[in-house]
């Protein structure tokens, strides 16, 4: 894998099997189709990545603040120390076998996405939205802060919150079957559902 450092390039010029370090990418004029690339502390001048396709791409220390990825496809991607606050991956985006590590996803929107075999580790997902998400296999939140995360209209089967931290969740009680939680969280969930537990 070749390393390209401190250059300004168009996203259209990105080639597979390259690592881009501290590069700046200008706005793409074509549909984005990127595979087998590492972006390390790169800057992206555009914020609209709708209908883009990313396969086996690793992002390290990049900034996608308030970026949109509507109707996009992310497969086998890894995000490490990435700023995704307010990012919008809603509207039929497919997230398959992706990992999010040490990233800020406060207010991120994953509503109406399809998520397959993906996980979040050490991430901030406070007040993020996962409404009407279709989960295939597993979706795990390990050591993540997910207070007030919104799972309305999402079937919770396959979702693992047992290692996450929260005071409050937004869920449909009738869709909670199959959700994985730890014993301490069980009391929180029962309270959220309005059940009164007496000693």
Backbone torsions as a table, in degrees:
resi	resn	phi	psi	omega
1	UNK	NA	124.1	179.5
2	UNK	-82.9	147.8	178.1
3	UNK	-110.2	127.1	178.4
4	UNK	-113.1	124.3	-169.9
5	UNK	-120.7	137.2	169.8
6	UNK	51.8	49.9	176.0
7	UNK	-120.7	156.8	172.5
8	UNK	-105.4	120.8	-174.0
9	UNK	-135.8	162.5	169.9
10	UNK	-85.6	145.8	174.1
11	UNK	-58.1	-26.6	178.5
12	UNK	-65.1	-20.7	-176.6
13	UNK	-94.8	1.6	180.0
14	UNK	-68.0	132.8	-178.3
15	UNK	-119.0	148.0	179.9
16	UNK	-59.8	157.4	176.1
17	UNK	63.8	30.5	174.3
18	UNK	-121.0	148.6	169.8
19	UNK	-110.1	126.1	-179.9
20	UNK	-106.1	119.9	-175.3
21	UNK	-116.4	122.1	178.9
22	UNK	54.1	38.7	178.0
23	UNK	-97.6	159.5	174.6
24	UNK	-115.1	132.1	-178.6
25	UNK	-113.7	123.1	179.3
26	UNK	-79.3	173.4	-174.2
27	UNK	-64.7	135.3	178.0
28	UNK	-77.5	140.1	177.5
29	UNK	-96.3	-5.8	-176.7
30	UNK	-125.9	171.3	172.4
31	UNK	-61.4	136.8	-174.8
32	UNK	-85.5	122.6	176.1
33	UNK	-134.0	101.2	-174.4
34	UNK	-126.3	131.8	-179.3
35	UNK	-136.2	146.9	170.5
36	UNK	56.0	54.0	-177.1
37	UNK	-136.3	150.2	171.2
38	UNK	-114.9	127.8	172.8
39	UNK	-109.8	110.7	-176.1
40	UNK	-112.5	110.1	-179.6
41	UNK	52.5	47.6	178.3
42	UNK	-98.4	156.5	179.0
43	UNK	-111.5	133.8	178.7
44	UNK	-113.2	121.7	-175.9
45	UNK	-77.6	-16.4	178.0
46	UNK	-101.1	157.9	178.3
47	UNK	-121.7	-5.1	179.0
48	UNK	-103.8	108.9	179.1
49	UNK	-116.1	28.7	-178.4
50	UNK	-59.9	143.5	178.8
51	UNK	60.5	27.6	179.0
52	UNK	-90.1	162.0	-176.0
53	UNK	-133.4	118.5	-177.1
54	UNK	-125.5	122.7	178.9
55	UNK	-129.6	127.6	-179.4
56	UNK	53.1	47.5	178.8
57	UNK	-109.4	136.3	177.6
58	UNK	-114.6	128.2	177.8
59	UNK	-111.6	125.6	177.6
60	UNK	-124.7	122.6	174.0
61	UNK	61.4	30.8	179.7
62	UNK	-98.1	166.3	-174.7
63	UNK	-122.4	115.0	175.5
64	UNK	-122.2	40.4	179.9
65	UNK	-55.5	121.1	177.8
66	UNK	60.4	17.7	178.4
67	UNK	-72.7	155.5	176.8
68	UNK	-113.4	140.1	177.6
69	UNK	-132.4	45.8	-178.9
70	UNK	-63.8	142.6	175.0
71	UNK	50.8	41.8	-178.7
72	UNK	-109.2	171.5	-178.9
73	UNK	-130.8	118.1	176.9
74	UNK	-120.3	117.1	-177.2
75	UNK	-127.2	128.1	177.6
76	UNK	54.5	41.3	178.2
77	UNK	-100.9	153.2	178.7
78	UNK	-129.9	128.1	178.3
79	UNK	-113.7	119.2	-180.0
80	UNK	-125.3	123.7	-179.8
81	UNK	54.3	47.2	-177.4
82	UNK	-106.8	140.1	176.7
83	UNK	-87.6	106.6	179.0
84	UNK	-122.1	23.6	-179.6
85	UNK	-60.3	125.7	179.0
86	UNK	74.3	4.1	179.3
87	UNK	-64.2	145.4	-175.7
88	UNK	-118.7	102.5	177.8
89	UNK	-106.0	24.6	-175.1
90	UNK	-80.7	-178.5	173.9
91	UNK	65.8	69.2	169.0
92	UNK	71.1	18.3	173.6
93	UNK	-72.4	142.1	177.2
94	UNK	-107.6	122.0	178.8
95	UNK	-115.0	107.3	-172.6
96	UNK	-122.4	123.4	178.1
97	UNK	52.1	46.7	179.2
98	UNK	-106.9	152.0	179.7
99	UNK	-124.6	137.9	175.9
100	UNK	-123.8	118.2	-177.3
101	UNK	-122.4	136.5	171.8
102	UNK	48.4	40.2	-175.4
103	UNK	-117.3	154.6	180.0
104	UNK	-98.4	109.9	178.5
105	UNK	-118.5	28.3	176.7
106	UNK	-56.4	129.4	-179.0
107	UNK	66.8	7.9	178.5
108	UNK	-63.7	150.4	-175.8
109	UNK	-121.6	112.8	176.9
110	UNK	-111.1	18.1	-174.4
111	UNK	-62.0	140.9	178.3
112	UNK	61.6	27.0	173.9
113	UNK	-95.2	167.0	170.1
114	UNK	-110.8	122.0	-177.0
115	UNK	-119.8	124.8	-176.7
116	UNK	-125.9	122.1	170.1
117	UNK	50.5	48.9	-177.6
118	UNK	-122.0	162.5	179.9
119	UNK	-153.0	158.6	178.1
120	UNK	-118.9	135.2	179.6
121	UNK	-131.9	127.9	176.8
122	UNK	54.7	42.8	-178.4
123	UNK	-113.1	155.2	172.9
124	UNK	-97.7	111.6	178.4
125	UNK	-120.4	27.8	-179.8
126	UNK	-59.6	131.5	177.9
127	UNK	57.3	27.3	173.4
128	UNK	-82.6	164.4	-174.6
129	UNK	-121.0	125.8	176.3
130	UNK	-126.6	45.2	-177.8
131	UNK	-72.8	137.4	174.7
132	UNK	52.8	39.9	177.6
133	UNK	-85.0	140.3	173.8
134	UNK	-98.9	118.2	-177.2
135	UNK	-105.2	126.2	175.9
136	UNK	-115.7	133.1	-175.3
137	UNK	66.1	-102.2	-174.6
138	UNK	-138.9	148.9	171.7
139	UNK	-134.0	110.8	-172.8
140	UNK	-115.7	146.6	178.0
141	UNK	-124.0	95.1	-175.0
142	UNK	-99.8	120.9	-179.8
143	UNK	55.2	39.4	-179.9
144	UNK	-108.0	149.6	173.1
145	UNK	-93.3	112.8	-173.6
146	UNK	-125.1	27.5	-177.5
147	UNK	-57.2	135.3	178.6
148	UNK	61.1	24.1	172.2
149	UNK	-64.7	145.5	-172.1
150	UNK	-111.9	110.8	178.8
151	UNK	-110.2	24.4	-179.0
152	UNK	-55.3	137.6	178.0
153	UNK	64.2	18.4	176.6
154	UNK	-108.7	126.4	172.3
155	UNK	-70.1	123.3	-170.2
156	UNK	-84.0	-3.4	179.2
157	UNK	-60.7	128.7	-179.6
158	UNK	93.7	-7.2	178.8
159	UNK	-93.2	129.4	-177.6
160	UNK	-114.1	110.1	177.8
161	UNK	-108.4	8.8	-170.1
162	UNK	-63.7	-22.8	179.6
163	UNK	-111.1	14.4	179.2
164	UNK	-98.5	163.2	179.1
165	UNK	-115.7	128.5	177.4
166	UNK	-158.3	153.1	170.5
167	UNK	-103.1	-28.5	-174.3
168	UNK	-148.8	140.0	175.9
169	UNK	-127.8	157.0	172.9
170	UNK	-112.9	111.4	-176.9
171	UNK	-140.4	160.0	169.6
172	UNK	-91.5	119.4	-178.9
173	UNK	-53.6	-35.1	-177.1
174	UNK	-74.6	-10.0	-178.8
175	UNK	-109.5	9.2	-171.5
176	UNK	-82.0	-12.6	-177.4
177	UNK	-57.2	130.4	178.5
178	UNK	94.3	-5.6	176.8
179	UNK	-67.7	134.4	177.1
180	UNK	-96.2	124.0	177.1
181	UNK	-137.6	168.7	176.4
182	UNK	-96.6	168.2	-176.4
183	UNK	-58.2	-36.5	-180.0
184	UNK	-66.0	-38.5	180.0
185	UNK	-69.2	-24.1	-178.5
186	UNK	-57.5	-41.0	177.6
187	UNK	-62.6	-39.7	178.4
188	UNK	-63.7	-44.7	-178.1
189	UNK	-64.3	-42.8	178.8
190	UNK	-60.0	-43.4	178.8
191	UNK	-63.6	-40.0	178.7
192	UNK	-62.2	-30.4	-179.0
193	UNK	-83.9	1.6	175.0
194	UNK	84.5	11.3	179.7
195	UNK	-81.9	136.3	178.5
196	UNK	-99.5	120.2	179.7
197	UNK	-103.0	122.2	179.7
198	UNK	-105.6	144.5	176.7
199	UNK	-73.1	NA	NA
